[in-house]
């Protein structure tokens, strides 16, 4: 299988990385209630940056952001921190393989990881005495996998611009 040529990306601005994580944290902290089918946007953005910039976003950031979400949702302290840390670890582990594929195939390959994260979260809640969330739990990993495509396009957009714009060069 021949690999198609891809556009070279500019270096990412660290302020952009942390701003996107902050916006994702704000979305995660919205007081909408926690339905089983709602995708975890913060986990999605953390996995994205752990795949594309593993040296800038690591397990420490995932743990700290997970603790913030735990406090906001009044969950077991460390539940989301554990899940986010595991997902970042798996994202870094699969980074080299994932980047060989296009964005839609990356989404397909990340579907089992997202499903595993929700299974782990459900197991933790069951151990604590919660009831089964129902069939809505199946929708969350599917939605997260589908959201991988637009989030990848949006978060990679600032890196795709030409370093020096030229009207004679159509980049």
MODELLER restraints for C-alpha pairs under 7 A, 6 or more apart:
rsr = mdl.restraints
at = mdl.atoms
rsr.add(forms.Gaussian(group=physical.xy_distance, feature=features.Distance(at['CA:9:A'], at['CA:159:A']), mean=5.15, stdev=0.5))
rsr.add(forms.Gaussian(group=physical.xy_distance, feature=features.Distance(at['CA:9:A'], at['CA:160:A']), mean=5.42, stdev=0.5))
rsr.add(forms.Gaussian(group=physical.xy_distance, feature=features.Distance(at['CA:10:A'], at['CA:159:A']), mean=4.66, stdev=0.5))
rsr.add(forms.Gaussian(group=physical.xy_distance, feature=features.Distance(at['CA:10:A'], at['CA:160:A']), mean=6.49, stdev=0.5))
rsr.add(forms.Gaussian(group=physical.xy_distance, feature=features.Distance(at['CA:11:A'], at['CA:159:A']), mean=6.49, stdev=0.5))
rsr.add(forms.Gaussian(group=physical.xy_distance, feature=features.Distance(at['CA:12:A'], at['CA:159:A']), mean=6.10, stdev=0.5))
rsr.add(forms.Gaussian(group=physical.xy_distance, feature=features.Distance(at['CA:21:A'], at['CA:42:A']), mean=6.93, stdev=0.5))
rsr.add(forms.Gaussian(group=physical.xy_distance, feature=features.Distance(at['CA:21:A'], at['CA:45:A']), mean=6.59, stdev=0.5))
rsr.add(forms.Gaussian(group=physical.xy_distance, feature=features.Distance(at['CA:24:A'], at['CA:41:A']), mean=5.95, stdev=0.5))
rsr.add(forms.Gaussian(group=physical.xy_distance, feature=features.Distance(at['CA:24:A'], at['CA:42:A']), mean=4.80, stdev=0.5))
rsr.add(forms.Gaussian(group=physical.xy_distance, feature=features.Distance(at['CA:24:A'], at['CA:45:A']), mean=6.93, stdev=0.5))
rsr.add(forms.Gaussian(group=physical.xy_distance, feature=features.Distance(at['CA:25:A'], at['CA:42:A']), mean=5.74, stdev=0.5))
rsr.add(forms.Gaussian(group=physical.xy_distance, feature=features.Distance(at['CA:28:A'], at['CA:41:A']), mean=6.69, stdev=0.5))
rsr.add(forms.Gaussian(group=physical.xy_distance, feature=features.Distance(at['CA:28:A'], at['CA:42:A']), mean=6.24, stdev=0.5))
rsr.add(forms.Gaussian(group=physical.xy_distance, feature=features.Distance(at['CA:28:A'], at['CA:69:A']), mean=6.99, stdev=0.5))
rsr.add(forms.Gaussian(group=physical.xy_distance, feature=features.Distance(at['CA:29:A'], at['CA:69:A']), mean=6.56, stdev=0.5))
rsr.add(forms.Gaussian(group=physical.xy_distance, feature=features.Distance(at['CA:29:A'], at['CA:72:A']), mean=6.37, stdev=0.5))
rsr.add(forms.Gaussian(group=physical.xy_distance, feature=features.Distance(at['CA:36:A'], at['CA:133:A']), mean=6.15, stdev=0.5))
rsr.add(forms.Gaussian(group=physical.xy_distance, feature=features.Distance(at['CA:36:A'], at['CA:136:A']), mean=5.30, stdev=0.5))
rsr.add(forms.Gaussian(group=physical.xy_distance, feature=features.Distance(at['CA:36:A'], at['CA:137:A']), mean=4.88, stdev=0.5))
rsr.add(forms.Gaussian(group=physical.xy_distance, feature=features.Distance(at['CA:36:A'], at['CA:140:A']), mean=6.84, stdev=0.5))
rsr.add(forms.Gaussian(group=physical.xy_distance, feature=features.Distance(at['CA:37:A'], at['CA:136:A']), mean=4.67, stdev=0.5))
rsr.add(forms.Gaussian(group=physical.xy_distance, feature=features.Distance(at['CA:37:A'], at['CA:137:A']), mean=5.28, stdev=0.5))
rsr.add(forms.Gaussian(group=physical.xy_distance, feature=features.Distance(at['CA:37:A'], at['CA:139:A']), mean=5.08, stdev=0.5))
rsr.add(forms.Gaussian(group=physical.xy_distance, feature=features.Distance(at['CA:37:A'], at['CA:140:A']), mean=4.47, stdev=0.5))
rsr.add(forms.Gaussian(group=physical.xy_distance, feature=features.Distance(at['CA:38:A'], at['CA:140:A']), mean=5.52, stdev=0.5))
rsr.add(forms.Gaussian(group=physical.xy_distance, feature=features.Distance(at['CA:39:A'], at['CA:140:A']), mean=4.78, stdev=0.5))
rsr.add(forms.Gaussian(group=physical.xy_distance, feature=features.Distance(at['CA:39:A'], at['CA:141:A']), mean=6.87, stdev=0.5))
rsr.add(forms.Gaussian(group=physical.xy_distance, feature=features.Distance(at['CA:39:A'], at['CA:143:A']), mean=6.08, stdev=0.5))
rsr.add(forms.Gaussian(group=physical.xy_distance, feature=features.Distance(at['CA:39:A'], at['CA:144:A']), mean=5.45, stdev=0.5))
rsr.add(forms.Gaussian(group=physical.xy_distance, feature=features.Distance(at['CA:43:A'], at['CA:84:A']), mean=6.08, stdev=0.5))
rsr.add(forms.Gaussian(group=physical.xy_distance, feature=features.Distance(at['CA:44:A'], at['CA:144:A']), mean=6.77, stdev=0.5))
rsr.add(forms.Gaussian(group=physical.xy_distance, feature=features.Distance(at['CA:46:A'], at['CA:62:A']), mean=6.89, stdev=0.5))
rsr.add(forms.Gaussian(group=physical.xy_distance, feature=features.Distance(at['CA:46:A'], at['CA:88:A']), mean=6.59, stdev=0.5))
rsr.add(forms.Gaussian(group=physical.xy_distance, feature=features.Distance(at['CA:47:A'], at['CA:87:A']), mean=6.39, stdev=0.5))
rsr.add(forms.Gaussian(group=physical.xy_distance, feature=features.Distance(at['CA:47:A'], at['CA:88:A']), mean=5.46, stdev=0.5))
rsr.add(forms.Gaussian(group=physical.xy_distance, feature=features.Distance(at['CA:47:A'], at['CA:91:A']), mean=5.60, stdev=0.5))
rsr.add(forms.Gaussian(group=physical.xy_distance, feature=features.Distance(at['CA:49:A'], at['CA:57:A']), mean=6.23, stdev=0.5))
rsr.add(forms.Gaussian(group=physical.xy_distance, feature=features.Distance(at['CA:50:A'], at['CA:57:A']), mean=5.65, stdev=0.5))
rsr.add(forms.Gaussian(group=physical.xy_distance, feature=features.Distance(at['CA:50:A'], at['CA:58:A']), mean=6.48, stdev=0.5))
rsr.add(forms.Gaussian(group=physical.xy_distance, feature=features.Distance(at['CA:50:A'], at['CA:88:A']), mean=5.72, stdev=0.5))
rsr.add(forms.Gaussian(group=physical.xy_distance, feature=features.Distance(at['CA:50:A'], at['CA:91:A']), mean=5.64, stdev=0.5))
rsr.add(forms.Gaussian(group=physical.xy_distance, feature=features.Distance(at['CA:50:A'], at['CA:92:A']), mean=5.58, stdev=0.5))
rsr.add(forms.Gaussian(group=physical.xy_distance, feature=features.Distance(at['CA:51:A'], at['CA:91:A']), mean=5.24, stdev=0.5))
rsr.add(forms.Gaussian(group=physical.xy_distance, feature=features.Distance(at['CA:51:A'], at['CA:92:A']), mean=5.50, stdev=0.5))
rsr.add(forms.Gaussian(group=physical.xy_distance, feature=features.Distance(at['CA:51:A'], at['CA:95:A']), mean=4.83, stdev=0.5))
rsr.add(forms.Gaussian(group=physical.xy_distance, feature=features.Distance(at['CA:54:A'], at['CA:92:A']), mean=6.09, stdev=0.5))
rsr.add(forms.Gaussian(group=physical.xy_distance, feature=features.Distance(at['CA:58:A'], at['CA:88:A']), mean=6.65, stdev=0.5))
rsr.add(forms.Gaussian(group=physical.xy_distance, feature=features.Distance(at['CA:59:A'], at['CA:85:A']), mean=5.08, stdev=0.5))
rsr.add(forms.Gaussian(group=physical.xy_distance, feature=features.Distance(at['CA:59:A'], at['CA:88:A']), mean=6.04, stdev=0.5))
rsr.add(forms.Gaussian(group=physical.xy_distance, feature=features.Distance(at['CA:59:A'], at['CA:89:A']), mean=6.76, stdev=0.5))
rsr.add(forms.Gaussian(group=physical.xy_distance, feature=features.Distance(at['CA:62:A'], at['CA:81:A']), mean=6.51, stdev=0.5))
rsr.add(forms.Gaussian(group=physical.xy_distance, feature=features.Distance(at['CA:62:A'], at['CA:84:A']), mean=5.32, stdev=0.5))
rsr.add(forms.Gaussian(group=physical.xy_distance, feature=features.Distance(at['CA:62:A'], at['CA:85:A']), mean=5.25, stdev=0.5))
rsr.add(forms.Gaussian(group=physical.xy_distance, feature=features.Distance(at['CA:62:A'], at['CA:88:A']), mean=6.93, stdev=0.5))
rsr.add(forms.Gaussian(group=physical.xy_distance, feature=features.Distance(at['CA:63:A'], at['CA:81:A']), mean=4.45, stdev=0.5))
rsr.add(forms.Gaussian(group=physical.xy_distance, feature=features.Distance(at['CA:63:A'], at['CA:82:A']), mean=6.79, stdev=0.5))
rsr.add(forms.Gaussian(group=physical.xy_distance, feature=features.Distance(at['CA:63:A'], at['CA:84:A']), mean=6.50, stdev=0.5))
rsr.add(forms.Gaussian(group=physical.xy_distance, feature=features.Distance(at['CA:63:A'], at['CA:85:A']), mean=5.64, stdev=0.5))
rsr.add(forms.Gaussian(group=physical.xy_distance, feature=features.Distance(at['CA:64:A'], at['CA:81:A']), mean=6.88, stdev=0.5))
rsr.add(forms.Gaussian(group=physical.xy_distance, feature=features.Distance(at['CA:65:A'], at['CA:81:A']), mean=6.94, stdev=0.5))
rsr.add(forms.Gaussian(group=physical.xy_distance, feature=features.Distance(at['CA:66:A'], at['CA:80:A']), mean=4.76, stdev=0.5))
rsr.add(forms.Gaussian(group=physical.xy_distance, feature=features.Distance(at['CA:66:A'], at['CA:81:A']), mean=3.69, stdev=0.5))
rsr.add(forms.Gaussian(group=physical.xy_distance, feature=features.Distance(at['CA:66:A'], at['CA:84:A']), mean=6.21, stdev=0.5))
rsr.add(forms.Gaussian(group=physical.xy_distance, feature=features.Distance(at['CA:67:A'], at['CA:77:A']), mean=6.60, stdev=0.5))
rsr.add(forms.Gaussian(group=physical.xy_distance, feature=features.Distance(at['CA:67:A'], at['CA:78:A']), mean=5.93, stdev=0.5))
rsr.add(forms.Gaussian(group=physical.xy_distance, feature=features.Distance(at['CA:67:A'], at['CA:80:A']), mean=6.73, stdev=0.5))
rsr.add(forms.Gaussian(group=physical.xy_distance, feature=features.Distance(at['CA:67:A'], at['CA:81:A']), mean=5.36, stdev=0.5))
rsr.add(forms.Gaussian(group=physical.xy_distance, feature=features.Distance(at['CA:69:A'], at['CA:80:A']), mean=6.79, stdev=0.5))
rsr.add(forms.Gaussian(group=physical.xy_distance, feature=features.Distance(at['CA:70:A'], at['CA:76:A']), mean=6.56, stdev=0.5))
rsr.add(forms.Gaussian(group=physical.xy_distance, feature=features.Distance(at['CA:70:A'], at['CA:77:A']), mean=5.60, stdev=0.5))
rsr.add(forms.Gaussian(group=physical.xy_distance, feature=features.Distance(at['CA:70:A'], at['CA:78:A']), mean=6.63, stdev=0.5))
rsr.add(forms.Gaussian(group=physical.xy_distance, feature=features.Distance(at['CA:70:A'], at['CA:79:A']), mean=6.77, stdev=0.5))
rsr.add(forms.Gaussian(group=physical.xy_distance, feature=features.Distance(at['CA:70:A'], at['CA:80:A']), mean=5.99, stdev=0.5))
rsr.add(forms.Gaussian(group=physical.xy_distance, feature=features.Distance(at['CA:71:A'], at['CA:77:A']), mean=6.90, stdev=0.5))
rsr.add(forms.Gaussian(group=physical.xy_distance, feature=features.Distance(at['CA:83:A'], at['CA:117:A']), mean=6.18, stdev=0.5))
rsr.add(forms.Gaussian(group=physical.xy_distance, feature=features.Distance(at['CA:98:A'], at['CA:106:A']), mean=5.78, stdev=0.5))
rsr.add(forms.Gaussian(group=physical.xy_distance, feature=features.Distance(at['CA:103:A'], at['CA:149:A']), mean=5.99, stdev=0.5))
rsr.add(forms.Gaussian(group=physical.xy_distance, feature=features.Distance(at['CA:104:A'], at['CA:149:A']), mean=6.24, stdev=0.5))
rsr.add(forms.Gaussian(group=physical.xy_distance, feature=features.Distance(at['CA:107:A'], at['CA:145:A']), mean=5.01, stdev=0.5))
rsr.add(forms.Gaussian(group=physical.xy_distance, feature=features.Distance(at['CA:107:A'], at['CA:146:A']), mean=6.68, stdev=0.5))
rsr.add(forms.Gaussian(group=physical.xy_distance, feature=features.Distance(at['CA:107:A'], at['CA:148:A']), mean=5.75, stdev=0.5))
rsr.add(forms.Gaussian(group=physical.xy_distance, feature=features.Distance(at['CA:107:A'], at['CA:149:A']), mean=6.84, stdev=0.5))
rsr.add(forms.Gaussian(group=physical.xy_distance, feature=features.Distance(at['CA:108:A'], at['CA:145:A']), mean=6.73, stdev=0.5))
rsr.add(forms.Gaussian(group=physical.xy_distance, feature=features.Distance(at['CA:110:A'], at['CA:145:A']), mean=6.59, stdev=0.5))
rsr.add(forms.Gaussian(group=physical.xy_distance, feature=features.Distance(at['CA:111:A'], at['CA:141:A']), mean=6.26, stdev=0.5))
rsr.add(forms.Gaussian(group=physical.xy_distance, feature=features.Distance(at['CA:111:A'], at['CA:142:A']), mean=6.74, stdev=0.5))
rsr.add(forms.Gaussian(group=physical.xy_distance, feature=features.Distance(at['CA:111:A'], at['CA:145:A']), mean=5.46, stdev=0.5))
rsr.add(forms.Gaussian(group=physical.xy_distance, feature=features.Distance(at['CA:114:A'], at['CA:141:A']), mean=5.08, stdev=0.5))
rsr.add(forms.Gaussian(group=physical.xy_distance, feature=features.Distance(at['CA:115:A'], at['CA:141:A']), mean=5.12, stdev=0.5))
rsr.add(forms.Gaussian(group=physical.xy_distance, feature=features.Distance(at['CA:162:A'], at['CA:171:A']), mean=6.24, stdev=0.5))
